[in-house]
Amino acid sequence: MEYLTAGGMTLIEKLHILSDAAKYDVACTSSGVDRKGNGRDMGSSVACGICHSFSADGRCISLLKILMTNECIYDCKYCLNRRSNDVVRATFTPEEICELTLQFYRRNYIEGLFLSSGIIQSPNYTMELLYQTLYLLRARYRFRGYIHVKAIPGADPRLIQMTGYLADRMSVNLELPTAEGLRNLAPNKHRKNILAPMRLIQNGITSNKNELALYRNAPHFVSGGQSTQMIIGATPENDYQILNVAESLYDKFSLKRVFYSAFVKVNEDKELPALPGGPPLLREHRLYQADWLLRFYGFKAEELLSEERPFFNTMLDPKEDWAVRHLEQFPVEVSRASYEQLLRVPGIGVRSARRIVGARRLGSLDFAALKKMGVVLKRALYFITCNGKMMYRTKLEEDYIVRNLTADVRVKTQLAGDGMSYRQLSLFDDGSFFVMPATADTDKSLFGEL
């Protein structure tokens, strides 16, 4: 079977180019969508059923993650696919994306599609191509698997709305934390154009929930919610500014997730930082930890950082750092503390806090029981008591606790300088092979011809 396309490239050549071009977009996550197969159409979607793979730098690559095109009319200074770069360009047709998605899904390579795009000709033209692709998948090929698609800022709101009825999740990349950073590094993009489709999607989700409450068979609109992504380290914003932006997005736009992408320098430009130590991966990691505290632990950005302390401690995770600065609130007695108090103890998570609250109704708890419930005692032991007693004789002093918490942190947090290659694991990689298969064999395996 020949897979030659109109532009002279094979479908596999396009796939190599456009899957690699999508590697810096990290907004992949579990779908949050439950949709069972109905016996007629192809596929289904389970809320926690998206398979995850991770590349060496921690980026999630769970779906068939591709760009519609790496052509772009914009010239963002941080982007490999910017207009002024001399790179090989390729563009999928909607039919080609449908073919790839269905072929890969049938062979259990993927459980869904993540589709983004450079801007070809205009935002409207690009958004229309994305809509056509999703329409073909859903209407002609009856595909019921998970689909995450990008909304293109500046596109006609009607196009974005129609696409929302075909997608499980949509996202609009904020790109950079502040409008000033966007002006400096992405002069063709404007904060207002980015926030407008976010608001449109938010209003559509709210209206759809009300409609579904009245009419159970009404079509779903972006049932998996919306997300966004910020590049970290390309512009001089501090962690406090970034976390405040994320908190504002959660409050004002009801986002499911804010993703943080450590800046990887792929272009030479005087406006871009030098990054002598490589991408700021530990900083990205701390922001994800803090983001989790905002969404599930009841923290506010102003509790974790301030204008006087605008950056996270690299040696402690954000909850540990907050706890050692607020020792007046500790130790917490696990048999009497409220659920909200338990959540603020390092080493106690959402599940273990719920288990503690449920179990203590049936009897007293000891440290062995806490360990079985999932409490990480090597962090929690400095901040809790069981029946009025601490696990060991421990000083409730900041210096003492910090020394113990960071005793082996250098072993655990070697996130940079360890020979990582900052790339997305591709469909063509297989870590178990020391001798790479021939190109012809790779092409055949992708389409089940071996």
C-alpha positions, 0 to 999 in steps of 0.5 A: 500500500502506498502512502504518497501524498500530494506534496510528494512526501509519504504519510510516514515522512509527514508523521515524523515531521509533525509529531516531532514538531508537537513535542513542546506542547505539554497539555496532555492529561487524562481525559476526564470523559466517560463515554462507552462504546455503543456497538456501532461506532468505533472506540470509547473514552474512559475518564482515567483511561488515557495511557501515559508515556513520559520522555526523559525530560518529563513531558507527557506523550500519551496520545497521537500528538501531532500538528496539523501543520508546522507552517506558520505566519507568525514569528514568535522568537521562542518557537522552532516553527516560526516563520523565519526558521529554515525547517522542513515544512509539512501539512496534513490533510483532514483525511490523512489525520483521520487515517492515522488516528483510525489505523493507530487506534485499531492497533491499540497504539493510542487511545485518542488524538491530541491535535494542534497546529501552526497558523497557516494562511490565517486563524480562521483558515486553520481553525476550519481545517481543525474543525473539518478533521474532527467532523470527519472523525466523528460523523463519517468515521464514527470515532468515539475516542478521546480528542483534545484540540487547540482553539486558535486565537483570532478565529471566528467564535462560531468555528470554535463553538462548532469544534467544541461540540466535537472535542472532549477537551480544548485548550488555548495556549497563554504562551507566556505569563504576562502581556509584556512578555508576549509583546517582546517574544511573540509580537503577532499575538495579543493577550486579548485574542488569547483570553477571548476564546477562553471565555467563549469556551467557559461560557459554552461549558456553563451553558451546556451543563444547564442544557444537559440538566434539562435535556439529557440527550443534548450534545456535549460541549467540551465535556473534559473542560479546557486547559492552557500552557505557559512557557517558564523561563523565557521571560523574567517573571518570578514564580510569585507572578506566575502562580498568581496568573495561574490562580487567576485563570482557575478563578476567572476561567474555570480551567481544568489545568494550567500546564507549565513548560520549562523553556528549551532554547531552540533558536538563537535570539538576543531576546532569549535567555542563555540558559547555561544550566539547561531548561529550568526543569526543577522550577517547572517541577516546583510550579506543578507542586504548587499548582496542585496545592492551589487546586486540591489543598486549599492554598492561595498563591499569597500563602506560598510566595510573596513579593519579598519571597518571589521564588520557590525554595529549590531544596524543599517542596512548596508544602514543606517550605510553607510548613517550616515557616509556620511552625506555630500551627504544628504539631497537628494531632491527627485524632482531632485535626480537621480535614483542612488542617491535615491537608496542610501537613507535609506527607499527608495527601488528599486520599490519606487525609480522607482515610484518617478522618474516616478511620479515627471514628472507629478507634485511635490511630498510631503511626503504623496505621498512618503508614498503611493509609499512605502517609509519608512519615519521613516528612510528616513525623515533624508535624504530627502527633498521635495520641499526644506523642510524636513519632520520635523525640523531635525539635520543632525548630526550622533549622533542625527540620530543614536539615533533616528534610533536605539530607538526601535531596541532592540525590533525589532532585538531579533533574538537570545536568544528567545527560537528558535529551530534551525531546518527546518520545516518538512513535518510532522509538523503542527503548528495548532495541539496541539495533534500530529497525530499518525505515521500511520495517518501521513504516510497515509496523505502523500500518500493521503490515509486518 
